[in-house]
Amino acid sequence: MANVAATNITFFKPFLQHYSNFPSSFLNISIPIPNHYHKPTSTKCLSRCHLSVTPEPSRGAPETFVSQFAADQPRKGSDILVEALEREGVTHVFGYPGGASMEIHEALARSSMIRNVLPRHEQGGIFAADGYARASGRPGVCLTSSGPGATNIISGIADANFDSIPIVAITGQVPRGLMGTDAFQEVPLIDITRPITKFNYLVLDVEDIPRTVKEAFLLATSGRPGPVLIDIPRDIQKELVVPNWNKPIMLPGNASRLPKLPEKAHLEEIVRLISVSKRPVVYAGGGCMNCSEELRRFVGLTGIPVASTLMGLGIFPCTDDLSLHMLGMHGTIQANYAVDRSDLLLAFGVRFDDRVTGKVEAFARNATIVHIDIDPAEIGKNKKPHLSICTDVKLALEGINTILEKNAAKQPTAENKRGKGTKFNDNVSAWIEEIDEQKEKYPASYRTFGEAIPPQYAIQLLDELTNGNSIICTGVGQHQMWAAQYCKHKNPRHWLSSSGLGAMGFGLPAAMGAALAKPDAIVVDIDGDGSFMMNIQELATIRVENLPVKIMLLNNQHLGMVYQYEYEYGDGDSLHSYMGNPSNQAQVFPDMLMFAEACNITAARVTKKAELREAIEKMLKTPGPYLLDVMVPHQAQVLQLIPDGGTFKDAIKGAQ
């Protein structure tokens, strides 16, 4: 870019050290500023971006990068792209080839650092990249061709955007000379994805590739994470050039979006509100994913109970006495009771989603609401707080904990019945006892069906046999909610589920990505037959890659959540939710074991509760992938349940 002046803004080192994606040696923020109007060499769309810096290679990359090319050797744009990915520390790409991306696949074949995992459908590829990112905390990378290959990843992009997952999606595009002519397999992907990406690029100059990739990884991981798209025309991929790896990033004006350090006065006010509160509750979401330790320390200092969102499960351990487990539509009675009765709601890294709040004006209606979130767009969007701080929740909790610890050192502590000594325990001990009464009065319960297997029991048994340490992936539906309710989530990044978008078909490919990101972990896809069928082709990928993914399929031959709503709110008929063969309902159809056999995957079916423990143990002990088809009654329901737009008082409690 000609005639560009770079302005360096120096920030103090401790602040930048809080951002784990960036090495602590960052000292300068470089903002290129154009001196006059110029014709752009790439198009970009920016939304929800927070940070603009000149990055070093990410932590996954080697400290001294050794290229396979000589420094002055011209190479194709596709080779430049792959080397740029290598410099970012990428080790896995989930890529499905096509005419507009073949050059990139050829370059990937020449790479000694990056392994391309071939999904059997582009949607499976991006969901695998999503699972990889959720399990590891590093950006997931997927690659597709143009046209239908690119449009097949739209659901995955939207899912990552909803749930704030860092993904870099790379797509091939028709040559520049054919763009805008409705050429074969041409779609305007930039326009299509603009509303659901954090940032997207159409690369129109081969020399922009190093900078573009650098920016893409920075933006995907900084501030509120999210998906970034890079669309690269086929002729750009073939063009020869000597790359310049030292081009500064070009995000003018973005420094103003840098998350600010929280003001001490605001943190002190939060501490004051805690000190006078009688019924405080923490409402913790996915925005706390990188500050699990700080949240646990905060709870230890204050004795305040924690209600988690679906995205927040495991960030604070559900095994802790102060965990209220999940709140919201399918949350526990104690969590929803506590929020409804609270006088102080500490909302950390959340967005007041409708599945949490129900009737929003009645949600936490008597509480002073404190909202801390890194995204300014979320502050006051759905529920107006009394005090808000737009910052990284990790920074805020560190500051609050420091104040609490200093205050505790000056004053004697008291101990509540849990033995957690803090000066706040006298205030909240009666509140904790009140909540415990709700736990005892309304324990999690479910209906039984004689010798048949209750799906909730199957999940409890799996959780027991893995000691709650497995990485759980799910599809979307009843099985997803049962897994959320009955697993004892103990660790962050062990619960991978499409939460905001609710994309069926997520579980199996996400488990594939998680298994690659965490090869030593037990990875289990808890799925339903309807959701499983949507990406069942990934059984072939799991077999070929020899990934030890365990699939516990809760098979009720129905779209269970649809059936439940038909039963509860309709006339009781099964309106297009029966997934079996209507002409032979006694038959298990389709036969999932035959799908597994076709992909040479070990599989078994279990129908009786008494046989379930042995079947799960066998699944866990068998090397490699395994499918366990657990037949469950379709009459089982997800309870507790707060109806759409309802309040806690409308909750349907207990087994029915």
Buried (B, 14 or more C-beta within 10 A) or exposed (E): BEEBEEEEEEBEEEBBEBBEBBBEEBEEBBBBEBEEEEEBBBEBBBBBBBBBBBBBBBEBBEEEEEBBBEEEEEBBBBBBBBBBBBBBBBBBBBBBBBBBBBBBBBBBEBBEBBEBBBBBBBBBBBBBBBBBBBBBBBBBBBBBBBBEBBBBBBBBBBBBBBBBBBBBBBBBBBBBEBBEEEBEBBBEBBEBBBEBBBBBBBBBBBBBBBBBBBBBBBBBBBBBBBBBBBBBBBBBBEBEBEBEBEBBBBBEEBBEBBBEBBEEEBBBBBBEBBBEBEBBBBBBBBBBBBBBBBBBBBBBBBBBBBBBBBBBBBBBBBEBEBBBBBBBBBBBBBBBBBBBBBBBBBBBBBBBBBBBBBBBEBBBEEBBBBBBBBBBEBBEEBBEBEBBBBBBBBBBBBBBBEBBEEBBEEEEBBEBEEEBBBBBBEBBBEBBEBBBEBBEEBEBEBBBEEEBBBBBBBBBBBBEBBEBEBBBBBBBBBBBBBBBBBBBBBBBBBBBBBBBBBBBBBBBBBBBBBBBBBEEBBBBBBBBBBBBBBBBBBBBBBBEBEBBBBBBBBBBBBBBBBBBBBBEEEEEEBEEBBBBEEEEEEEBBBEBBEBBEEBEBBBBBBBEBEEBBEBBEBBBEBEBBBBBBBBBBBBBBBBBBBBEEBBBEBBBEBEE
